[in-house]
């Protein structure tokens, strides 16, 4: 038996904390050229702390993990570098 409607590619998931709920529907904030771009998304399955995204963003997009309610298109932002782990600090000290 073959499932003709099955999609072999993995679903894109995001933390639920990335969601912005507005009258236009669910959105996420994406950073493009150090500016916020609000993207309308289509939500698939809800796994509680993680949601499946069917359209609106790609795995290559820089999504804001905890967006502010005051975010709007075009706001300039500065992307912080990720904190180094203990192992990375130990390696840098060598």
C-alpha positions in Angstrom: 0.0 0.0 0.0 1.3 3.4 -0.9 0.2 6.7 0.7 0.0 9.1 -2.2 -0.7 12.2 -0.1 2.3 11.5 2.3 5.1 14.1 2.3 8.5 12.6 2.8 10.1 15.9 3.9 10.3 16.6 7.6 7.8 19.2 8.9 9.2 22.6 10.1 8.5 23.2 13.8 9.0 26.2 16.0 8.7 26.9 19.7 5.2 28.1 20.6 6.9 31.2 22.1 7.6 32.5 18.6 3.9 33.0 17.8 2.3 36.4 17.6 -1.5 36.3 17.6 -3.1 39.3 15.9 -6.3 40.0 14.0 -4.5 39.1 10.8 -3.9 35.6 12.1 -0.9 33.9 13.5 2.5 35.5 12.7 6.1 35.2 13.5 8.8 37.9 13.5 11.7 37.2 11.2 15.0 39.2 11.1 16.0 40.3 7.6 18.9 42.8 7.2 18.6 43.7 10.9 14.9 44.6 10.5 11.8 42.9 11.7 9.5 41.4 9.1 6.2 40.0 10.4 5.2 36.9 8.5 1.8 35.3 8.4 2.1 31.6 8.9 -0.2 28.6 8.5 -0.1 26.3 11.6 -0.3 22.6 11.4 -0.2 20.4 14.4 0.1 21.8 17.9 2.4 19.7 20.2 2.1 22.0 23.2 5.5 23.8 23.5 6.2 23.2 19.8 4.1 23.9 16.7 4.2 22.7 13.2 4.5 25.4 10.5 3.0 24.5 7.1 3.8 27.8 5.3 5.1 31.3 5.8 8.7 30.7 6.9 11.6 28.4 6.0 14.3 26.6 8.0 16.7 29.3 6.7 14.8 32.2 8.3 16.0 33.8 11.5 12.8 33.7 13.7 12.6 35.7 16.9 12.2 33.3 19.8 10.2 35.6 22.1 8.9 38.5 20.1 7.5 41.7 21.7 3.8 42.5 21.3 5.0 45.9 20.0 6.9 44.5 17.1 6.0 45.9 13.7 7.4 45.6 10.2 10.7 47.5 9.7 11.7 47.9 13.3 15.5 47.8 13.5 17.0 45.1 15.7 20.4 43.9 16.7 20.9 40.1 16.7 22.8 38.9 19.8 25.4 36.2 19.4 24.5 32.9 21.1 26.1 32.3 24.5 29.1 30.0 24.5 28.7 26.7 26.2 31.0 25.5 28.9 32.8 23.2 26.4 33.3 26.1 23.9 34.8 28.2 26.8 37.1 25.4 27.8 38.3 25.0 24.2 38.9 28.8 23.7 41.0 28.8 26.9 43.5 26.3 25.5 
